[in-house]
């Protein structure tokens, strides 16, 4: 927890006034609205629209897991079955449902490295025509999801196969990233690998990414597939992170695959792995495969286990902070980056606002309404003038996860 705090925590300073004078002894509460990094689910390879909808609805039971990614939603072969004939109805329906349920959607990959994932009409084109078709699709796809997705995986399946690079060369990604960036400014461009099972694969992937960067590809991050053993301790994750750090780019861990048999100790290992990933400053998000979070082999995706995992993460990282202002009307909280609601006062004297916490911290000024003549001041909470405990001291006593 100390490493997570060192990587992501900042000070939130709240000053409370009444009639333009500092108000001492006023209770102040800070609670999370949304985390400053992506936590959510990677929905795997299903292309069935009803199944995707069912998964989204079943997963929309938690507050912290607010991001989602599906590699089939923007699949080139489905969206452009014939040259320049675009079908985006299914994409738009999925994006609309995700927004309705409160999810942020990470799109892509726009193009896969694997030949079998390309449209049938494109795979056998001459090299020049294939390059033109790939770049055209990159422009069209990026333009279509502009404003709907915070990030776009431009090229995926690296490591599983290298067919596209072998046909068209490493500079294809540079051109794709440029074309996507021209029509979707503000959308982060990622390059993705399906899964890194060990250090050797991670080493090869790092060299590949560095080759892309050296070719001039303007990338905003890596979409990195990793695995976590839930049935035993495994140090592989830590070793892979050490290697991938050399690429020098922000990391979205997607998919984060859970391996083994899930039980109580498995949930704790998942929590420990999440904390390990969040202690790495370059990790911007974690999207888990939810299959391992099923409850009692239900056909529907989880509610119980996902909620329990969210509860563990919330108790570790996002407990509500409560303290009272000092004689200068101020109180400070050590909190993780994200959107927080700050509320001061009690009963009818309450005021509230929301604030985005970033690396440099934030300051909030709240003005309480004036007391009416003859009315009593609001009661102060115990511990007036004390400072809220930092995240590392805020874990529940019965939370037995390790402090990695």
N, C-alpha and C positions, 0 to 999 in steps of 0.2 A: 504493500500500500504506500509506503514511503516513496518508492520509485515512481509509482503512478502520480502521486502528488507533486514530486519534483518535476515530472515531465509535463503536467497538465494543469496544475493548480495555480490560482492567482487570488489576490486579495480583493474582496468586495467591501468597500467602505460605505456605510450608510450614515447619513447625518439627518437628524429629525429636528424640525423647527416648529414652534408655535408662535404666531404673531411676530415672526422674524427673529425670535430668540431661540437659542438651543434648548431643546426639551430633554431633560435628564430623566432616567428611569423609565423610559418608554419601551415596552416590549417590541422587538423586531423579529420577524420570521422571514426566512429565505427558503424557497423550495424550488426544485427543478421543474421547468416546463418542458425542455428538450435538451438532450446532451449536445456537447459541442463536437461530437464525432458520430459517425454513422454506426448504429447498432441495428441489426435486423436479420433478414433471412434471404438466402439464395435458393431459389425454387427449383433448381435442377433442370432437367432436359425435357420435361413434359410439354407437349404442344397442344394438348387438349384444353380448349378454352374453358369448359365447365370445370375441369379439374383445377385449373389455375385460379378460377374464381373461388372455388371451394377452399383452396389453400389460403388464399388471401383473407377470406372471411374468418376462417378458423384461427388465423394468426393475429387477427386484429383484436387481441384481448389484452395486450400489454401496452404500456405507455412508452417505455424506453426503446423497444424494438420498432423503430419507426421508418426503417429503410428496407427496400426490397429490390431484388435483381432476378431476372429470368433470362437465360441466354437464348430462349426461343421466341421471345416477343417481337424482336426486331430482326428475325432471321431473313437473310437476303433471299433465299429460295422461295419463301412464302410471300414476301413483300413485292418481289419483282419476278413473277413466274415467266414472263416473256419480256424481251428487251423494251425498256421504257414504259412498261405497263405496271403501274404501281397500285398495290392493294394495302391500304393502311387502316381499314375499318377495325380489324381485330386489335391492332396496336392502340388505336385511339380508345377503344372500349376498355382495354386493360388499364391504360393510363388514367382514364376517367374513374374507374373503380378504385384504383390505388389512391387517387386524390380524395375520393369520397371517404375511404376508410382511414385516411390520415397517414398514408405511406408516402415517402419520397422514393422515386423510382430511379435506379441507375440503369441506363440502357446499354445494350450491346451484348456480344460483340457485333459491330457492323459487318465485319468480314472475318471468317475463320481461316486459319492456315490450311485446313483439311479440304482436299478436293471434293469429297463427298458432301460437304456442306454448302458448296456453291450451287447456284441454279444449273439445271441440266444444260441449258442453252449456252452457259458461259464457260463451262469447264474445258471445252475443246476448242475455244477460240484461239487464233494466233496470239502470240505474246502481246503485240501492240494493241490489238482490239480488246484483249482481256484487261490490260492495264487501263485502257480508256473506260471500260465498263466498271471496273472496280472504283476508279476515282469518281465517276459519275454517281454511282450508288452511295459513295461516302458523302458526297455533297447533298444528295437528296435526303438520305437518312438523317444526317445531322441537322439539316434545315427543318425536317418534320418534327423532331423532338425538341427543338430549340424552345426554351422557356418552360418545358415540361419536366426536364430531367437535369439534375445538378451535375451529372457526370455521364460520359459516353465512352464505353470501351471501343476503341477504334479497330483494333485487331486482337483476336483471341486465339486460343488453342495452341499457343506457342509452347513447344516442348512435346506435345502429343504428336504433332506432325509439322513439317516444314515445307510442304508442297508449294505454297504460294511464294515464299521467299526464294526457293530454288528456281521457280519459273521466272520471276520478275525482279529478283534482287532485293537487297536490304533497303534500298532507297524508296521502295514502294510505300513503306510506313511513313517516311518523311513526307511524301506527297499527299498521302491520305490525311495525315494530321493537319497539314496545311489547308487542304480543301475543307475539312470539317471545321477548322477554326475560322475560316473566312465567312462561313454562313451561320455559325452558332457561337458567337462571342459570348463569353461568360460560362460556357459549358466546359468542364474539365475533360481533357482528353487522356484516356488511359490505354495502356497496352497490357494484355492479360495472358497469364499462363494457367492451364487447367489445374495442375496439382504438382507440388514439389514433395515427393515422398522422402527425400533424403538430401544429404549435403552435396553429393555429386551432382544431382539435378539442379540444386540451387546454384552451384558454382557455374554450371553451363548456362543457366538462365541469366545470371549476372553478366557474363561475357556477352551474351546475345543482346541484352538491353544496352550495354555500353557501346556495342557496335551500332545499334540504332541511333543512339545519341551522337556518336561520332559522325554518322551520316547526315546529321543536321535535323533529325526528327524533333519537333517541338512537343514534348510530352509533359503532361502535368502530373502523372503518377503511374503507379503499377497496380494492376488488378492481380492479386497473388493468391493462388490456391494453396492452402495448408491443411494439415490434418492434426487432430488431437486424439490420443488414446484416452478413453474414459475408463478402461478396466485396469490400467497400470500406469505407473509414472514413466514418462518418456522425455528425455532431454533433447530430442531431435529439434523440437520447435525453437528452442533457444539458439541452437547452432545455426539453423537456417536463417534466423533473423540477423545474426551476426554477419553472415555472408551477404544477405540481400541489402543490408545497410550500405554496402559499398556502391550500390547503384546511384545513391544520392537523390532518390526521388521519393515523394510521399507514397504511402502504401495503403491500398484498400484490400483487406484480406477477404477474398470471395472466390470460391467458396471456402468456408471454414468447416471442414468435414469432421464429424465425430465418429470415431471407430471403437468398436467393442460393445459390451453389454452395459446399458445404462442402469445405474442404481444410485443410492444415496452418495456413495463415494465417487461415482461417476460425475454427478452434478458438481461436487466439490472440485473435481479435477478440471471440469469445464470452466468453472469460475476462476480457478488458479491460472488456467491458460489465457482466459480473457484478460486478467490482470497483468499477466506477463506481456501480452501484446500491447496493452494500453500503456505499459511502462516504456515502450519504445516510442519516442516522440514522432517518428515518421509514420506511424500507423494512424490513418485517418478514419478507419472504420473497420467493422467486423460483421460480415454477413454469413450466418451459420446455415448449414443444411439442416432443416428441421426434422428430418425423418427420425433421428435418434431421440427426439423429444416427444414422440408419440406416447399416449397414455393407454395402457392395456391393449395394445395392438389395434386401436380404433382405426377405422378407415379415414376418419377426419384427422387433420393435423392437430397439434397439441393445444391444449388450453392449460391443463394442470401443470405439466412439467415446465412449459414456457413461462408460466406465471411464477412458478417457484424459482426458476433461474433468474427471472427479472427481480424478484424479491431479494435474492442474495446479492445481486449487483447493486440494487438500490440501497440496501443497508450498508454495503461497503463504500459506495461512492457518492450516493445522492440522498443521504438522510436529510430531513428538514433541519435547518439550523435555527436555533432560537437563542436570543440574548437580549439584554436591555442596554439602552444607551447610557454612556457615562456622563460626567458633569458637563462635558462639551457637546452633549447631544449626539455622540457618535458611537458606532459599534463596527467592528470588523469581523468578516467571516473569510476563512480560507476555503475556497470552493473550486470545483473543476470547471473548465470552460464549458459554455453552453448558455442557454436562455434560462434565466431565473426570475421567479416572481418574488418581489420584496414587499412585505406588508408591515406597517407600523401602527401601533395603537391597539385598542381593544374595543369591542362593541361598536357603538355609533361613532367612535372617534377614529376609526380605522381609515388609512389611506394605503393605496397599493400602486405598484407600477411593475413593469417588466424591463429587464436589462440583459444585454448580451455581454457575457464575460469572455474576454479574450486573454491572450498571454500577458498583456500589460495590466490586467485587472480593470476595475471600474469603480466609479464613485456615483452615488445616488443621493440626491437631496429630496426629502419628503417634507411637506408642509402640512401639519395637522390643522384641522379647523379650530377656530378659537372657541374656548369654553364660554358657555353662556353664563350670565350673572347668576350666582347662587348654585351652579351645578358643580358637582364634585369632579375632581380630576380622575382620569382613568387609573385603575390600580396598576402598579408596577409589578413586573414578573420577578420571581426570585432571582438573585444574582445580579442585581442592577449594577451596571458599570463593568461587568465581566466580559471577556472576549470569548467568542464561540470556539469550540475545539476544532482543530484542523481535521481533514478527512481521515488521516491515519489514526486519529484517536476516536473516531466516530463509529467504529465497527461495534456491532452487538457482541456482548460477552459470549453468547452461545454460537457465534459464527466461527466455525472451526477451520475455515480455509487458511492455507498457509499465507505468509506475508511476502511471497515472491514479488 
